């Protein structure tokens, strides 16, 4: 027994030293496992023994219980995620490369029983990290299934020419609303920001005919816009002319009223003079009338001056026959 003790001393083995090293290792591990970092783009979901306890939103260094008692799962809540349908981005960069014609997703039946080749993408953000982590197991698959269902429903209620033309923007807007309604029902904690059609064309074989129809629709819209522009130009011009004529009529109306008032005032003044001196007033009116008739450069004729074979009753213009 003494020999074993002496051998342990010679070899340097000490139980206390080993225990101290274990304690030191536990302290170091506890120190490192008690901290976690959140950057400005993230929120952290904290679980204790696997059960949700809190969602930390403040960026920086935070404390938690060590040894895996508390665990943090950081979720990027400001990142914009993208899902593509009918095509796939093979290489992203200055010149993107795509894989197109994924027909199992892009070929859709329209409301008028035509087929259309539609490629689109959705962009979404995570709003609630807790729901995102714990509500749905197959997250991306669920998002893709709901998105395809909504687009198929909207296009299935719309004629092909409207999908290609005037209703394209309305379908995109309606898709955002319908997708968010479905995600909220499932409590997925995500929000769709945009739905964008990359391409909506007829399938191969009838594509040229539909391109001609699309061009005709564009020409129609151009003619309609040109007609509206011409209409606005003409209507403003006509309204201006009408306003000018109204102003002229208003001026003429005011002039006639003022003249009538002046004539009435003048008549009343003459009448007052007539009442005071009827005989003198009559003579003055008679003389003024005669002066107005015969005082001008053109003298009045009592008979036609061209009738040379009839004796003039009176020549007032000084002519000689």
C-alpha positions as CSV (number, residue, x, y, z in Angstrom):
1,X,0.0,0.0,0.0
2,X,2.8,2.3,0.8
3,X,4.3,1.5,-2.5
4,X,1.2,2.6,-4.4
5,X,1.1,5.9,-2.6
6,X,4.7,6.6,-3.4
7,X,4.1,5.7,-7.0
8,X,1.2,8.2,-7.3
9,X,3.3,10.9,-5.7
10,X,6.1,10.1,-8.1
11,X,3.8,10.2,-11.1
12,X,2.2,13.6,-10.0
13,X,-1.4,12.3,-9.9
14,X,-3.5,14.2,-7.4
15,X,-7.3,13.9,-7.2
16,X,-7.7,17.4,-5.9
17,X,-5.9,18.8,-8.9
18,X,-8.1,16.9,-11.4
19,X,-11.2,18.1,-9.6
20,X,-10.0,21.7,-9.8
21,X,-9.4,21.4,-13.5
22,X,-13.0,20.0,-13.9
23,X,-14.4,22.9,-11.9
24,X,-12.4,25.4,-14.0
25,X,-13.6,23.8,-17.3
26,X,-17.2,24.0,-16.0
27,X,-16.7,27.7,-15.1
28,X,-15.3,28.5,-18.5
29,X,-18.1,26.6,-20.3
30,X,-20.7,28.3,-18.1
31,X,-19.2,31.7,-18.9
32,X,-19.3,31.1,-22.6
33,X,-22.8,29.5,-22.6
34,X,-24.3,32.3,-20.6
35,X,-24.0,35.0,-23.3
36,X,-25.5,35.4,-26.7
37,X,-25.4,38.1,-29.3
38,X,-28.3,39.7,-31.3
39,X,-27.5,42.0,-34.3
40,X,-29.7,44.7,-35.6
41,X,-31.4,42.5,-38.2
42,X,-32.4,39.8,-35.8
43,X,-34.7,38.9,-32.9
44,X,-33.9,36.0,-30.5
45,X,-36.4,33.4,-29.3
46,X,-35.4,32.0,-25.9
47,X,-36.4,28.5,-24.7
48,X,-35.9,26.9,-21.3
49,X,-35.6,23.2,-21.3
50,X,-37.2,23.4,-24.8
51,X,-40.2,25.5,-23.7
52,X,-40.7,29.0,-25.1
53,X,-40.1,31.8,-22.5
54,X,-39.4,35.1,-24.3
55,X,-38.6,36.9,-27.5
56,X,-35.7,39.3,-27.2
57,X,-35.7,42.2,-29.7
58,X,-32.9,44.4,-28.4
59,X,-29.6,44.2,-30.3
60,X,-26.5,43.5,-28.3
61,X,-25.1,41.0,-25.8
62,X,-27.6,39.3,-23.5
63,X,-27.4,36.8,-20.6
64,X,-29.1,33.4,-20.3
65,X,-28.9,30.3,-18.1
66,X,-25.8,28.2,-19.0
67,X,-25.3,24.5,-19.7
68,X,-28.0,24.5,-22.3
69,X,-30.8,25.3,-19.8
70,X,-31.7,28.4,-21.9
71,X,-31.2,28.3,-25.7
72,X,-31.5,31.2,-28.1
73,X,-32.6,30.9,-31.7
74,X,-31.8,34.1,-33.7
75,X,-34.3,34.9,-36.5
76,X,-33.6,37.5,-39.2
77,X,-36.7,39.6,-39.2
78,X,-35.5,42.4,-41.6
79,X,-34.3,40.0,-44.3
80,X,-36.4,39.9,-47.5
81,X,-37.0,36.2,-48.5
82,X,-37.9,35.3,-52.0
83,X,-39.7,32.3,-53.5
84,X,-39.8,31.8,-57.3
85,X,-42.4,29.9,-59.3
86,X,-42.1,28.6,-62.8
87,X,-38.4,29.6,-62.9
88,X,-35.4,29.4,-60.8
89,X,-32.4,31.7,-60.3
90,X,-29.3,29.5,-61.1
91,X,-26.7,32.2,-60.7
92,X,-27.2,35.6,-59.1
93,X,-25.0,38.6,-59.9
94,X,-24.6,41.3,-62.4
95,X,-25.9,39.0,-65.1
96,X,-28.4,36.6,-63.5
97,X,-28.9,33.2,-65.0
98,X,-32.3,31.5,-64.8
99,X,-33.8,28.1,-65.4
100,X,-37.2,28.7,-67.1
101,X,-40.1,26.5,-68.2
102,X,-40.7,24.7,-64.9
103,X,-44.1,23.8,-66.4
104,X,-45.5,21.9,-63.4
105,X,-45.7,25.3,-61.6
106,X,-46.2,27.8,-64.5
107,X,-48.9,26.2,-66.7
108,X,-52.3,27.4,-65.3
109,X,-55.9,27.1,-66.6
110,X,-57.6,30.5,-67.1
111,X,-61.2,31.5,-66.5
112,X,-62.0,31.1,-70.2
113,X,-60.5,27.6,-70.3
114,X,-57.2,28.6,-72.0
115,X,-53.7,27.7,-70.8
116,X,-51.2,30.4,-69.8
117,X,-47.5,30.1,-68.9
118,X,-47.1,32.3,-65.8
119,X,-43.9,32.9,-63.9
120,X,-43.9,34.9,-60.7
121,X,-42.1,35.5,-57.4
122,X,-43.2,36.5,-53.9
123,X,-41.2,38.4,-51.3
124,X,-41.9,38.1,-47.6
125,X,-40.6,38.9,-44.2
126,X,-40.8,37.2,-40.8
127,X,-43.0,39.2,-38.5
128,X,-43.3,36.9,-35.4
129,X,-40.2,34.8,-34.8
130,X,-42.0,32.6,-32.2
131,X,-44.8,31.7,-34.7
132,X,-42.2,31.2,-37.4
133,X,-40.2,28.7,-35.4
134,X,-43.0,26.7,-33.6
135,X,-46.3,27.0,-35.6
136,X,-45.6,25.2,-38.8
137,X,-43.0,22.4,-39.4
138,X,-42.5,22.6,-43.2
139,X,-42.4,26.3,-43.6
140,X,-41.1,26.9,-47.1
141,X,-43.2,24.1,-48.5
142,X,-46.3,25.6,-46.9
143,X,-45.5,29.1,-48.3
144,X,-45.0,27.7,-51.8
145,X,-48.2,25.6,-51.7
146,X,-50.4,28.5,-50.5
147,X,-48.8,30.9,-53.1
148,X,-49.5,28.5,-55.9
149,X,-53.0,27.9,-54.7
150,X,-53.8,31.7,-54.6
151,X,-52.3,32.4,-58.0
152,X,-54.2,29.4,-59.6
153,X,-57.4,30.6,-58.0
154,X,-57.0,34.2,-59.3
155,X,-55.9,33.3,-62.8
156,X,-58.6,30.6,-62.9
157,X,-61.3,33.3,-62.4
158,X,-59.8,35.6,-65.1
159,X,-59.8,35.5,-68.9
160,X,-56.4,35.0,-70.6
161,X,-56.4,38.3,-72.3
162,X,-57.1,40.1,-69.0
163,X,-54.3,38.1,-67.3
164,X,-51.9,39.2,-70.0
165,X,-53.2,42.8,-70.1
166,X,-55.4,44.9,-67.9
167,X,-55.9,42.7,-64.9
168,X,-52.3,41.7,-64.3
169,X,-51.7,44.4,-61.7
170,X,-55.0,43.7,-60.0
171,X,-54.1,40.0,-59.7
172,X,-50.8,40.8,-58.1
173,X,-52.5,43.1,-55.5
174,X,-55.2,40.6,-54.7
175,X,-52.6,37.8,-54.4
176,X,-50.8,39.7,-51.6
177,X,-54.1,40.1,-49.6
178,X,-55.2,36.5,-50.1
179,X,-51.7,35.0,-49.2
180,X,-51.5,37.1,-46.0
181,X,-55.0,36.0,-45.0
182,X,-54.0,32.3,-45.4
183,X,-50.7,32.8,-43.5
184,X,-52.5,34.6,-40.7
185,X,-55.0,31.7,-40.4
186,X,-52.1,29.3,-40.1
187,X,-50.3,31.7,-37.6
188,X,-47.0,31.4,-39.6
189,X,-45.7,34.8,-38.5
190,X,-44.8,35.9,-42.0
191,X,-46.1,38.8,-44.2
192,X,-46.0,38.9,-48.0
193,X,-44.6,42.2,-49.2
194,X,-44.9,41.8,-53.0
195,X,-46.1,39.4,-55.7
196,X,-44.6,40.1,-59.1
197,X,-45.3,38.3,-62.4
198,X,-42.0,37.9,-64.3
199,X,-43.8,36.6,-67.4
200,X,-47.3,35.8,-68.5
201,X,-47.6,34.4,-72.0
202,X,-49.5,31.8,-73.9
203,X,-47.9,28.4,-74.2
204,X,-45.7,27.5,-77.2
205,X,-47.7,26.9,-80.3
206,X,-50.2,29.8,-79.9
207,X,-47.7,32.3,-78.5
208,X,-47.4,34.3,-81.8
209,X,-51.1,34.7,-82.1
210,X,-51.4,36.0,-78.6
211,X,-48.5,38.3,-79.1
212,X,-50.5,39.8,-82.0
213,X,-53.5,40.1,-79.8
214,X,-51.4,41.8,-77.1
215,X,-50.0,44.2,-79.6
216,X,-53.5,45.0,-80.8
217,X,-54.5,45.7,-77.2
218,X,-51.6,48.0,-76.7
219,X,-52.5,49.9,-79.9
220,X,-56.1,50.1,-78.6
221,X,-54.9,51.6,-75.3
222,X,-52.7,54.0,-77.1
223,X,-55.5,55.2,-79.3
224,X,-57.8,55.6,-76.3
225,X,-55.1,57.7,-74.5
226,X,-54.6,59.8,-77.6
227,X,-58.4,60.3,-77.9
228,X,-58.6,61.3,-74.2
229,X,-55.7,63.7,-74.7
230,X,-57.4,65.3,-77.8
231,X,-60.7,65.4,-75.9
232,X,-59.1,67.2,-73.0
233,X,-57.4,69.7,-75.4
234,X,-60.6,70.5,-77.3
235,X,-62.9,70.6,-74.2
236,X,-60.6,73.1,-72.5
237,X,-60.5,75.2,-75.7
238,X,-64.2,75.2,-76.2
239,X,-64.8,75.9,-72.5
240,X,-62.5,78.9,-72.8
241,X,-64.3,80.2,-75.9
242,X,-67.7,79.7,-74.2
243,X,-66.4,81.6,-71.2
244,X,-65.2,84.4,-73.4
245,X,-68.6,84.6,-75.2
246,X,-70.4,84.7,-71.8
247,X,-68.1,87.6,-70.7
248,X,-68.9,89.4,-74.0
249,X,-72.7,88.8,-73.5
250,X,-72.4,90.0,-69.9
251,X,-70.6,93.2,-71.1
252,X,-73.3,93.8,-73.7
253,X,-76.0,93.2,-71.2
254,X,-74.5,95.8,-68.8
255,X,-74.0,98.3,-71.7
256,X,-77.7,97.9,-72.7
257,X,-78.9,98.3,-69.2
258,X,-76.7,101.4,-68.7
259,X,-77.9,102.9,-71.9
260,X,-81.6,102.2,-71.0
261,X,-81.1,103.8,-67.7
262,X,-79.4,106.8,-69.3
263,X,-82.3,107.1,-71.8
264,X,-84.8,106.9,-69.0
265,X,-83.0,109.6,-67.1
266,X,-82.8,111.8,-70.1
267,X,-86.5,111.3,-70.9
268,X,-87.4,112.1,-67.3
269,X,-85.3,115.3,-67.5
270,X,-87.0,116.4,-70.7
271,X,-90.3,115.6,-69.3
272,X,-89.6,117.7,-66.3
273,X,-88.7,120.6,-68.6
274,X,-91.8,120.0,-70.7
275,X,-94.0,120.2,-67.6
276,X,-92.5,123.6,-66.8
277,X,-92.6,125.0,-70.3
278,X,-94.4,122.8,-72.8
279,X,-94.3,125.2,-75.8
280,X,-90.6,125.9,-75.5
281,X,-89.8,122.3,-75.0
282,X,-91.7,121.2,-78.1
283,X,-89.9,123.8,-80.2
284,X,-86.6,122.7,-78.9
285,X,-87.3,119.0,-79.5
286,X,-88.5,119.9,-83.0
287,X,-85.4,121.9,-83.9
288,X,-83.1,119.2,-82.4
289,X,-84.9,116.6,-84.5
290,X,-84.6,118.6,-87.7
291,X,-80.9,119.3,-87.0
292,X,-80.3,115.6,-86.5
293,X,-82.1,114.7,-89.8
294,X,-80.8,117.4,-92.1
295,X,-77.6,118.5,-90.4
296,X,-75.5,115.6,-91.6
297,X,-73.4,115.2,-94.7
298,X,-75.9,112.9,-96.4
299,X,-79.2,114.7,-97.0
300,X,-82.5,112.9,-96.9
301,X,-84.6,112.6,-100.1
302,X,-88.3,112.9,-100.1
303,X,-88.5,111.0,-103.5
304,X,-86.2,108.8,-105.4
305,X,-83.6,110.9,-107.1
306,X,-83.2,108.4,-110.0
307,X,-86.7,109.0,-111.2
308,X,-85.7,111.9,-113.6
309,X,-89.1,112.0,-115.4
310,X,-91.0,112.9,-112.2
311,X,-91.0,116.5,-110.9
312,X,-89.3,116.5,-107.5
313,X,-91.4,117.9,-104.8
314,X,-88.4,119.3,-103.1
315,X,-84.6,119.0,-103.5
316,X,-82.8,119.1,-100.3
317,X,-79.4,118.1,-101.5
318,X,-78.9,121.1,-103.7
319,X,-79.0,119.1,-107.0
320,X,-80.3,120.6,-110.2
321,X,-82.7,118.9,-112.7
